[in-house]
Amino acid sequence: MNIENNGQKDIFIEGDSRLVILIHGFMGSPYNFRFMAKHFAELGYTIWVPLLMEHNSLERFGDSIPIEWYEDLKNRVQKEISEKNYEIIHIVGLSLGGAFATRLSVELKSSKIKTLTLLAAPYKLKTVQQFLLHMFGYSLLNRLYPYRRRKESDIKHQLQRTINSREKRVSIRLIFGLSYFLKENRDFIKKIDKPTFIIHSKGDNTVPFSQSNYFFRKIVSKTKYKLTLTKSFHILPLDVERDLIFYRVERFFMMFE
């Protein structure tokens, strides 16, 4: 259930004073964290899966760019944690949501943020994408190839792939915006000092598995772990190894509470 589905909105499940913020990815939705939210809610956590700016409408999608989505998210998170008395905060990000999570963990400067978990987070665009942007530039690409088509979600699990599949168009403007955000984000990755758990699959067809190595090397935190998956594709919280992921993330949270 991505942004073409009706009724998309935040998922919020009231629990105790431990808050888990789950941030979905590019053209995703809170549905991507449906099962993970349920798992941690059953353990007593308060769960918040914010719907990213513009991700509730295909018609308006592309009116803004990723840095604007991030700033909107940051303002909402700041408001939430300032108005409520959470004692512990865990931030989890999927794909682009992982890039957002890295920057949030640095910019919020809150001692209540105990851990950062990155699920298939992108460090940079794929090599071929970077080459095209560099060689042709925005103006030419926007004239020749204004949209990139995406047909099927990168999920191995058959049922979840069917639910998430539908042709989508991604504008070149958004890809340039994404490239800019990821490039700028690399400076924040070097400042991460929270305990960090990096999870990625070798079968990921969207964000190359090798990018998890960049995160592991660049993050300055002395406490960092990595889980390598072999059966899943990209949208890990919906895919075939999700139960393993939930269990390992649960253990990770408990280490720092």
PASEBA-1860 file (N, C-alpha, C; in nm, 3 decimals):
! residues 257
1> MNIENNGQ> 0.086/-0.119/0.000/0.000/0.000/0.000/0.088/0.123/0.000 ~ 0.123/0.173/-0.115/0.205/0.292/-0.125/0.116/0.415/-0.143 ~ 0.170/0.524/-0.193/0.097/0.650/-0.188/-0.024/0.654/-0.281 ~ -0.036/0.558/-0.373/-0.155/0.559/-0.457/-0.278/0.507/-0.384 ~ -0.260/0.445/-0.267/-0.373/0.391/-0.194/-0.443/0.499/-0.113 ~ -0.571/0.484/-0.098/-0.650/0.584/-0.027/-0.628/0.574/0.123 ~ -0.655/0.684/0.192/-0.658/0.685/0.337/-0.523/0.679/0.404 ~ -0.417/0.720/0.337/-0.285/0.716/0.397/-0.272/0.826/0.502
9> KDIFIEGD> -0.222/0.789/0.617/-0.201/0.884/0.726/-0.101/0.825/0.824 ~ -0.059/0.906/0.921/0.034/0.858/1.023/-0.024/0.736/1.094 ~ 0.066/0.649/1.137/0.030/0.545/1.233/0.079/0.593/1.369 ~ -0.010/0.597/1.467/0.030/0.633/1.604/-0.039/0.537/1.700 ~ 0.043/0.467/1.779/-0.008/0.372/1.876/0.046/0.411/2.013 ~ -0.043/0.447/2.102/-0.004/0.493/2.236/0.049/0.376/2.318 ~ 0.163/0.398/2.382/0.222/0.298/2.469/0.285/0.364/2.590 ~ 0.403/0.318/2.629/0.469/0.375/2.746/0.557/0.494/2.706
17> SRLVILIH> 0.654/0.526/2.791/0.736/0.646/2.769/0.852/0.621/2.673 ~ 0.855/0.504/2.611/0.956/0.473/2.509/0.894/0.493/2.372 ~ 0.950/0.585/2.295/0.895/0.617/2.162/0.982/0.556/2.053 ~ 0.918/0.487/1.960/0.987/0.437/1.841/0.932/0.515/1.721 ~ 1.020/0.589/1.654/0.982/0.663/1.533/1.029/0.582/1.412 ~ 0.936/0.544/1.326/0.964/0.463/1.208/0.940/0.551/1.084 ~ 1.044/0.573/1.004/1.035/0.667/0.891/1.042/0.589/0.760 ~ 0.935/0.597/0.682/0.929/0.524/0.555/1.012/0.593/0.447
25> GFMGSPYN> 1.021/0.530/0.331/1.109/0.578/0.226/1.039/0.650/0.113 ~ 1.117/0.673/0.008/1.075/0.746/-0.112/0.958/0.675/-0.179 ~ 0.847/0.746/-0.196/0.724/0.693/-0.255/0.667/0.576/-0.175 ~ 0.703/0.567/-0.049/0.647/0.465/0.038/0.533/0.522/0.121 ~ 0.499/0.453/0.227/0.391/0.497/0.316/0.409/0.431/0.451 ~ 0.335/0.475/0.553/0.341/0.407/0.684/0.310/0.259/0.676 ~ 0.238/0.217/0.572/0.209/0.074/0.556/0.337/-0.010/0.553 ~ 0.445/0.047/0.500/0.571/-0.026/0.494/0.617/-0.075/0.631
33> FRFMAKHF> 0.570/-0.008/0.738/0.606/-0.046/0.874/0.490/-0.110/0.950 ~ 0.389/-0.154/0.878/0.270/-0.208/0.944/0.303/-0.319/1.044 ~ 0.382/-0.417/1.000/0.412/-0.532/1.085/0.512/-0.497/1.196 ~ 0.607/-0.413/1.163/0.706/-0.373/1.263/0.640/-0.289/1.372 ~ 0.549/-0.200/1.333/0.476/-0.120/1.431/0.398/-0.208/1.526 ~ 0.332/-0.310/1.472/0.254/-0.402/1.554/0.344/-0.478/1.651 ~ 0.458/-0.523/1.602/0.551/-0.599/1.687/0.594/-0.518/1.809 ~ 0.636/-0.394/1.786/0.688/-0.315/1.897/0.576/-0.256/1.984
41> AELGYTIW> 0.459/-0.235/1.927/0.345/-0.193/2.008/0.308/-0.301/2.109 ~ 0.317/-0.426/2.067/0.286/-0.538/2.157/0.387/-0.549/2.271 ~ 0.504/-0.488/2.255/0.606/-0.487/2.360/0.590/-0.366/2.452 ~ 0.489/-0.283/2.424/0.459/-0.170/2.512/0.510/-0.036/2.466 ~ 0.584/-0.031/2.355/0.637/0.095/2.306/0.526/0.185/2.250 ~ 0.548/0.316/2.256/0.467/0.409/2.178/0.525/0.411/2.037 ~ 0.440/0.399/1.938/0.483/0.388/1.798/0.431/0.507/1.718 ~ 0.521/0.567/1.641/0.480/0.675/1.550/0.545/0.650/1.415
49> VPLLMEHN> 0.461/0.635/1.313/0.509/0.623/1.175/0.454/0.743/1.099 ~ 0.530/0.853/1.089/0.479/0.971/1.020/0.472/0.952/0.869 ~ 0.366/1.002/0.809/0.355/1.003/0.664/0.433/1.122/0.611 ~ 0.530/1.098/0.526/0.613/1.206/0.474/0.531/1.303/0.390 ~ 0.573/1.427/0.391/0.509/1.534/0.316/0.485/1.494/0.171 ~ 0.363/1.518/0.123/0.319/1.492/-0.015/0.298/1.345/-0.049 ~ 0.328/1.255/0.041/0.320/1.113/0.009/0.179/1.055/0.021 ~ 0.081/1.141/0.034/-0.058/1.093/0.036/-0.130/1.121/-0.096
57> SLERFGDS> -0.057/1.171/-0.196/-0.123/1.208/-0.321/-0.028/1.196/-0.439 ~ -0.063/1.115/-0.536/0.016/1.108/-0.658/0.004/1.235/-0.741 ~ -0.112/1.300/-0.732/-0.136/1.418/-0.812/-0.042/1.532/-0.773 ~ -0.013/1.546/-0.643/0.070/1.655/-0.595/0.215/1.613/-0.576 ~ 0.241/1.485/-0.588/0.376/1.435/-0.562/0.474/1.497/-0.661 ~ 0.578/1.558/-0.609/0.677/1.624/-0.693/0.669/1.775/-0.688 ~ 0.567/1.828/-0.616/0.560/1.974/-0.599/0.673/2.025/-0.512 ~ 0.727/1.937/-0.427/0.839/1.974/-0.341/0.948/1.868/-0.358
65> IPIEWYED> 1.061/1.889/-0.290/1.176/1.800/-0.305/1.216/1.744/-0.169 ~ 1.303/1.639/-0.166/1.334/1.571/-0.042/1.379/1.659/0.074 ~ 1.457/1.764/0.049/1.501/1.848/0.161/1.381/1.915/0.228 ~ 1.277/1.945/0.153/1.156/2.002/0.212/1.079/1.897/0.291 ~ 1.078/1.773/0.242/1.014/1.665/0.318/1.086/1.647/0.451 ~ 1.219/1.654/0.446/1.297/1.636/0.568/1.269/1.748/0.668 ~ 1.269/1.872/0.623/1.247/1.984/0.714/1.108/1.977/0.778 ~ 1.010/1.935/0.700/0.875/1.918/0.755/0.875/1.808/0.861
73> LKNRVQKE> 0.942/1.697/0.831/0.951/1.587/0.927/1.022/1.631/1.054 ~ 1.133/1.701/1.040/1.210/1.746/1.157/1.125/1.835/1.248 ~ 1.050/1.927/1.188/0.964/2.014/1.267/0.857/1.936/1.343 ~ 0.802/1.835/1.278/0.698/1.754/1.343/0.756/1.670/1.457 ~ 0.876/1.616/1.435/0.939/1.536/1.540/0.976/1.624/1.659 ~ 1.032/1.741/1.632/1.066/1.834/1.740/0.943/1.869/1.822 ~ 0.832/1.893/1.756/0.707/1.927/1.825/0.661/1.811/1.911 ~ 0.665/1.690/1.856/0.618/1.572/1.929/0.700/1.547/2.055
81> ISEKNYEI> 0.832/1.552/2.044/0.914/1.517/2.160/0.923/1.631/2.261 ~ 0.891/1.754/2.219/0.891/1.865/2.314/0.760/1.873/2.392 ~ 0.651/1.825/2.331/0.520/1.834/2.395/0.490/1.714/2.485 ~ 0.561/1.603/2.465/0.533/1.483/2.544/0.658/1.438/2.619 ~ 0.637/1.376/2.730/0.747/1.342/2.820/0.802/1.202/2.794 ~ 0.861/1.184/2.677/0.924/1.055/2.647/1.058/1.046/2.719 ~ 1.087/0.928/2.770/1.215/0.907/2.837/1.319/0.847/2.744 ~ 1.274/0.768/2.648/1.363/0.699/2.555/1.306/0.711/2.415
89> IHIVGLSL> 1.393/0.741/2.318/1.351/0.751/2.178/1.444/0.667/2.092 ~ 1.384/0.583/2.010/1.458/0.505/1.910/1.412/0.553/1.772 ~ 1.505/0.577/1.681/1.471/0.621/1.545/1.511/0.512/1.446 ~ 1.415/0.473/1.362/1.438/0.370/1.261/1.400/0.429/1.125 ~ 1.486/0.413/1.026/1.455/0.466/0.893/1.474/0.361/0.786 ~ 1.381/0.357/0.692/1.387/0.266/0.578/1.421/0.343/0.452 ~ 1.524/0.300/0.380/1.562/0.362/0.254/1.587/0.512/0.273 ~ 1.518/0.598/0.198/1.537/0.742/0.217/1.504/0.782/0.361
97> GGAFATRL> 1.410/0.712/0.423/1.381/0.737/0.564/1.503/0.715/0.652 ~ 1.592/0.624/0.610/1.717/0.604/0.683/1.809/0.723/0.671 ~ 1.813/0.783/0.551/1.892/0.905/0.533/1.835/1.018/0.619 ~ 1.701/1.029/0.624/1.639/1.128/0.710/1.671/1.101/0.857 ~ 1.670/0.973/0.895/1.696/0.936/1.035/1.837/0.974/1.077 ~ 1.935/0.956/0.989/2.073/0.991/1.024/2.083/1.140/1.056 ~ 2.020/1.221/0.974/2.030/1.366/0.994/1.952/1.410/1.119 ~ 1.836/1.347/1.141/1.759/1.378/1.262/1.839/1.349/1.388
105> SVELKSSK> 1.908/1.235/1.390/1.981/1.195/1.510/2.090/1.295/1.545 ~ 2.141/1.367/1.444/2.244/1.468/1.466/2.183/1.603/1.500 ~ 2.085/1.646/1.422/2.032/1.781/1.436/1.944/1.800/1.559 ~ 1.877/1.696/1.605/1.788/1.714/1.719/1.864/1.730/1.851 ~ 1.985/1.678/1.856/2.072/1.697/1.974/2.000/1.662/2.104 ~ 1.929/1.551/2.106/1.855/1.510/2.224/1.920/1.388/2.289 ~ 1.944/1.397/2.419/2.001/1.284/2.492/1.901/1.170/2.506 ~ 1.773/1.198/2.478/1.671/1.095/2.487/1.675/0.999/2.368
113> IKTLTLLA> 1.739/1.040/2.259/1.756/0.952/2.144/1.865/0.852/2.176 ~ 1.827/0.727/2.193/1.921/0.625/2.239/1.983/0.544/2.127 ~ 1.907/0.521/2.019/1.960/0.438/1.910/1.913/0.488/1.774 ~ 1.987/0.445/1.674/1.954/0.473/1.533/1.963/0.341/1.458 ~ 1.856/0.307/1.385/1.855/0.185/1.304/1.830/0.221/1.159 ~ 1.917/0.174/1.070/1.909/0.206/0.928/1.879/0.079/0.848 ~ 1.767/0.081/0.778/1.724/-0.033/0.697/1.742/0.002/0.550 ~ 1.840/-0.059/0.484/1.864/-0.037/0.341/1.873/0.111/0.307
121> APYKLKTV> 1.947/0.185/0.387/1.959/0.330/0.367/2.055/0.362/0.252 ~ 2.024/0.463/0.170/2.114/0.501/0.061/2.221/0.599/0.107 ~ 2.343/0.574/0.066/2.454/0.666/0.091/2.468/0.764/-0.025 ~ 2.438/0.717/-0.145/2.445/0.798/-0.266/2.360/0.732/-0.372 ~ 2.338/0.800/-0.485/2.266/0.739/-0.596/2.352/0.628/-0.658 ~ 2.287/0.543/-0.736/2.362/0.442/-0.809/2.459/0.510/-0.905 ~ 2.566/0.440/-0.939/2.672/0.497/-1.023/2.617/0.547/-1.157 ~ 2.530/0.471/-1.221/2.477/0.512/-1.351/2.392/0.638/-1.337
129> QQFLLHMF> 2.317/0.651/-1.229/2.237/0.770/-1.206/2.327/0.892/-1.187 ~ 2.432/0.876/-1.108/2.525/0.986/-1.086/2.591/1.029/-1.218 ~ 2.625/0.930/-1.299/2.690/0.960/-1.428/2.598/1.042/-1.518 ~ 2.472/1.000/-1.530/2.377/1.071/-1.616/2.354/1.213/-1.568 ~ 2.339/1.230/-1.437/2.316/1.364/-1.383/2.437/1.454/-1.408 ~ 2.555/1.397/-1.391/2.677/1.476/-1.410/2.700/1.510/-1.557 ~ 2.677/1.414/-1.646/2.707/1.433/-1.787/2.608/1.526/-1.857 ~ 2.479/1.512/-1.823/2.376/1.583/-1.900/2.316/1.703/-1.826
137> GYSLLNRL> 2.319/1.699/-1.694/2.263/1.812/-1.619/2.112/1.811/-1.617 ~ 2.057/1.893/-1.530/1.912/1.892/-1.508/1.833/1.936/-1.631 ~ 1.871/2.047/-1.693/1.790/2.105/-1.802/1.773/2.008/-1.918 ~ 1.883/1.946/-1.962/1.876/1.854/-2.076/1.798/1.728/-2.039 ~ 1.828/1.669/-1.923/1.757/1.548/-1.883/1.608/1.574/-1.866 ~ 1.576/1.691/-1.813/1.435/1.723/-1.790/1.359/1.736/-1.922 ~ 1.427/1.779/-2.028/1.363/1.789/-2.160/1.354/1.652/-2.227 ~ 1.462/1.575/-2.220/1.466/1.448/-2.291/1.396/1.335/-2.217
145> YPYRRRKE> 1.402/1.341/-2.086/1.358/1.226/-2.006/1.300/1.277/-1.874 ~ 1.186/1.348/-1.881/1.134/1.416/-1.761/1.090/1.322/-1.650 ~ 1.056/1.198/-1.686/1.008/1.105/-1.583/1.078/0.969/-1.598 ~ 1.099/0.907/-1.484/1.149/0.770/-1.481/1.036/0.683/-1.429 ~ 1.006/0.576/-1.500/0.894/0.489/-1.461/0.940/0.380/-1.365 ~ 0.857/0.356/-1.265/0.880/0.246/-1.171/0.755/0.161/-1.167 ~ 0.768/0.032/-1.191/0.650/-0.053/-1.200/0.627/-0.139/-1.076 ~ 0.731/-0.198/-1.024/0.711/-0.299/-0.921/0.797/-0.269/-0.799
153> SDIKHQLQ> 0.738/-0.281/-0.681/0.813/-0.259/-0.559/0.918/-0.367/-0.541 ~ 1.030/-0.329/-0.481/1.143/-0.419/-0.465/1.125/-0.503/-0.338 ~ 1.033/-0.603/-0.348/1.001/-0.692/-0.238/0.999/-0.836/-0.290 ~ 1.065/-0.926/-0.220/1.064/-1.066/-0.262/0.933/-1.134/-0.223 ~ 0.876/-1.097/-0.109/0.752/-1.157/-0.060/0.640/-1.133/-0.162 ~ 0.583/-1.241/-0.215/0.490/-1.231/-0.328/0.367/-1.147/-0.296 ~ 0.301/-1.173/-0.184/0.180/-1.100/-0.150/0.209/-0.952/-0.131 ~ 0.314/-0.919/-0.057/0.346/-0.778/-0.033/0.392/-0.709/-0.162
161> RTINSREK> 0.457/-0.782/-0.251/0.494/-0.722/-0.379/0.369/-0.689/-0.461 ~ 0.271/-0.777/-0.456/0.145/-0.753/-0.527/0.072/-0.631/-0.471 ~ 0.067/-0.621/-0.340/0.000/-0.507/-0.275/0.067/-0.376/-0.311 ~ 0.200/-0.378/-0.320/0.276/-0.255/-0.341/0.299/-0.220/-0.488 ~ 0.261/-0.309/-0.579/0.295/-0.288/-0.719/0.194/-0.200/-0.791 ~ 0.245/-0.101/-0.857/0.168/-0.017/-0.947/0.266/0.078/-1.016 ~ 0.243/0.105/-1.142/0.335/0.191/-1.215/0.333/0.332/-1.156 ~ 0.452/0.386/-1.135/0.466/0.520/-1.079/0.564/0.598/-1.167
169> RVSIRLIF> 0.550/0.729/-1.168/0.642/0.814/-1.242/0.719/0.901/-1.143 ~ 0.851/0.900/-1.157/0.937/0.981/-1.072/1.003/1.087/-1.160 ~ 0.984/1.213/-1.126/1.038/1.320/-1.209/1.189/1.334/-1.193 ~ 1.253/1.381/-1.299/1.397/1.409/-1.293/1.425/1.514/-1.187 ~ 1.333/1.607/-1.167/1.350/1.709/-1.063/1.365/1.645/-0.926 ~ 1.285/1.542/-0.899/1.294/1.473/-0.771/1.425/1.396/-0.758 ~ 1.470/1.337/-0.867/1.596/1.263/-0.862/1.712/1.358/-0.834 ~ 1.711/1.476/-0.896/1.813/1.577/-0.866/1.805/1.619/-0.720
177> GLSYFLKE> 1.683/1.638/-0.670/1.665/1.676/-0.530/1.715/1.568/-0.436 ~ 1.691/1.444/-0.474/1.739/1.332/-0.393/1.892/1.327/-0.393 ~ 1.952/1.347/-0.510/2.097/1.347/-0.521/2.159/1.455/-0.432 ~ 2.098/1.573/-0.436/2.147/1.685/-0.354/2.138/1.652/-0.205 ~ 2.024/1.596/-0.164/2.005/1.566/-0.022/2.107/1.462/0.024 ~ 2.126/1.356/-0.054/2.218/1.250/-0.014/2.362/1.300/-0.007 ~ 2.398/1.387/-0.100/2.534/1.443/-0.098/2.554/1.526/0.027 ~ 2.458/1.611/0.060/2.466/1.694/0.180/2.462/1.609/0.307
185> NRDFIKKI> 2.389/1.498/0.301/2.370/1.413/0.417/2.499/1.343/0.460 ~ 2.593/1.329/0.368/2.716/1.258/0.402/2.795/1.330/0.512 ~ 2.782/1.462/0.521/2.847/1.536/0.629/2.786/1.503/0.764 ~ 2.656/1.472/0.767/2.590/1.438/0.893/2.624/1.296/0.937 ~ 2.641/1.206/0.839/2.676/1.068/0.872/2.805/1.063/0.953 ~ 2.899/1.151/0.922/3.027/1.155/0.993/3.015/1.204/1.137 ~ 2.897/1.257/1.171/2.877/1.313/1.306/2.790/1.224/1.395 ~ 2.748/1.111/1.344/2.660/1.023/1.422/2.737/0.958/1.535
193> DKPTFIIH> 2.692/0.984/1.658/2.759/0.925/1.774/2.666/0.836/1.857 ~ 2.544/0.812/1.806/2.450/0.723/1.873/2.480/0.578/1.838 ~ 2.448/0.485/1.926/2.456/0.344/1.888/2.373/0.319/1.762 ~ 2.434/0.256/1.664/2.372/0.243/1.531/2.371/0.098/1.486 ~ 2.257/0.059/1.427/2.239/-0.076/1.374/2.207/-0.063/1.226 ~ 2.293/-0.118/1.142/2.278/-0.109/0.997/2.233/-0.245/0.944 ~ 2.120/-0.247/0.873/2.065/-0.372/0.820/2.044/-0.357/0.670 ~ 2.097/-0.451/0.594/2.086/-0.443/0.448/2.089/-0.585/0.392
201> SKGDNTVP> 2.030/-0.601/0.274/2.027/-0.732/0.210/2.111/-0.733/0.082 ~ 2.179/-0.843/0.062/2.256/-0.859/-0.062/2.166/-0.866/-0.184 ~ 2.037/-0.895/-0.163/1.942/-0.903/-0.274/1.873/-0.773/-0.308 ~ 1.913/-0.664/-0.243/1.849/-0.534/-0.266/1.875/-0.488/-0.410 ~ 1.767/-0.461/-0.484/1.779/-0.415/-0.623/1.764/-0.264/-0.636 ~ 1.740/-0.196/-0.526/1.717/-0.051/-0.528/1.837/0.026/-0.476 ~ 1.883/-0.011/-0.358/2.003/0.050/-0.299/2.110/-0.059/-0.291 ~ 2.219/-0.045/-0.363/2.322/-0.150/-0.363/2.369/-0.185/-0.221
209> FSQSNYFF> 2.384/-0.313/-0.196/2.427/-0.361/-0.064/2.559/-0.297/-0.022 ~ 2.646/-0.269/-0.116/2.778/-0.211/-0.085/2.767/-0.080/-0.010 ~ 2.653/-0.010/-0.024/2.640/0.120/0.041/2.633/0.108/0.193 ~ 2.593/-0.010/0.243/2.592/-0.029/0.388/2.733/-0.021/0.445 ~ 2.832/-0.057/0.364/2.972/-0.050/0.410/3.016/0.094/0.428 ~ 2.968/0.184/0.342/3.000/0.326/0.358/2.950/0.377/0.493 ~ 2.826/0.344/0.525/2.770/0.387/0.653/2.854/0.333/0.769 ~ 2.886/0.206/0.762/2.958/0.144/0.873/3.094/0.209/0.893
217> RKIVSKTK> 3.160/0.244/0.786/3.293/0.305/0.797/3.286/0.451/0.840 ~ 3.188/0.526/0.791/3.185/0.670/0.812/3.125/0.711/0.947 ~ 3.033/0.633/1.001/2.971/0.668/1.129/3.077/0.664/1.239 ~ 3.085/0.772/1.318/3.192/0.782/1.417/3.159/0.711/1.548 ~ 3.034/0.673/1.568/2.996/0.603/1.690/3.084/0.479/1.711 ~ 3.126/0.460/1.836/3.206/0.343/1.869/3.118/0.218/1.883 ~ 2.986/0.243/1.892/2.892/0.132/1.909/2.808/0.119/1.783 ~ 2.846/0.030/1.696/2.773/0.011/1.571/2.777/-0.136/1.532
225> YKLTLTKS> 2.665/-0.180/1.477/2.647/-0.320/1.441/2.593/-0.327/1.299 ~ 2.614/-0.443/1.237/2.564/-0.462/1.101/2.504/-0.601/1.087 ~ 2.387/-0.608/1.027/2.322/-0.736/0.997/2.309/-0.748/0.845 ~ 2.368/-0.853/0.790/2.361/-0.879/0.647/2.255/-0.985/0.620 ~ 2.158/-0.950/0.536/2.052/-1.043/0.498/2.081/-1.100/0.359 ~ 2.024/-1.214/0.328/2.052/-1.278/0.199/1.927/-1.312/0.118 ~ 1.810/-1.310/0.182/1.688/-1.353/0.112/1.597/-1.237/0.072 ~ 1.602/-1.127/0.144/1.511/-1.015/0.120/1.558/-0.929/0.004
233> FHILPLDV> 1.468/-0.841/-0.041/1.506/-0.740/-0.139/1.521/-0.605/-0.068 ~ 1.441/-0.505/-0.102/1.466/-0.370/-0.050/1.375/-0.329/0.066 ~ 1.246/-0.352/0.056/1.153/-0.302/0.158/1.149/-0.404/0.272 ~ 1.251/-0.397/0.354/1.280/-0.502/0.453/1.168/-0.528/0.553 ~ 1.098/-0.426/0.605/0.995/-0.455/0.708/0.874/-0.531/0.654 ~ 0.864/-0.547/0.522/0.753/-0.623/0.463/0.799/-0.756/0.404 ~ 0.929/-0.778/0.404/0.981/-0.889/0.324/1.000/-1.018/0.405 ~ 1.061/-1.115/0.343/1.060/-1.252/0.393/1.141/-1.273/0.521
241> ERDLIFYR> 1.232/-1.182/0.553/1.312/-1.195/0.675/1.271/-1.095/0.783 ~ 1.149/-1.044/0.774/1.107/-0.938/0.866/1.107/-0.983/1.012 ~ 1.070/-1.108/1.040/1.067/-1.154/1.179/1.207/-1.153/1.240 ~ 1.306/-1.191/1.163/1.444/-1.185/1.209/1.484/-1.041/1.239 ~ 1.448/-0.951/1.150/1.479/-0.810/1.168/1.416/-0.758/1.297 ~ 1.289/-0.788/1.317/1.219/-0.738/1.436/1.287/-0.789/1.564 ~ 1.323/-0.915/1.565/1.387/-0.974/1.683/1.522/-0.908/1.709 ~ 1.602/-0.889/1.605/1.736/-0.831/1.623/1.728/-0.685/1.664
249> VERFFMMF> 1.634/-0.611/1.607/1.617/-0.471/1.646/1.566/-0.462/1.790 ~ 1.478/-0.550/1.828/1.429/-0.556/1.966/1.545/-0.576/2.063 ~ 1.634/-0.669/2.033/1.751/-0.692/2.119/1.840/-0.568/2.124 ~ 1.854/-0.503/2.011/1.936/-0.382/2.002/1.879/-0.271/2.091 ~ 1.749/-0.249/2.084/1.685/-0.148/2.169/1.712/-0.177/2.316 ~ 1.696/-0.302/2.355/1.706/-0.339/2.495/1.846/-0.316/2.552 ~ 1.946/-0.321/2.467/2.084/-0.298/2.511/2.106/-0.157/2.563 ~ 2.021/-0.062/2.517/2.048/0.079/2.547/1.931/0.145/2.620
257> E> 1.850/0.065/2.685/1.738/0.121/2.763/1.765/0.109/2.912
END
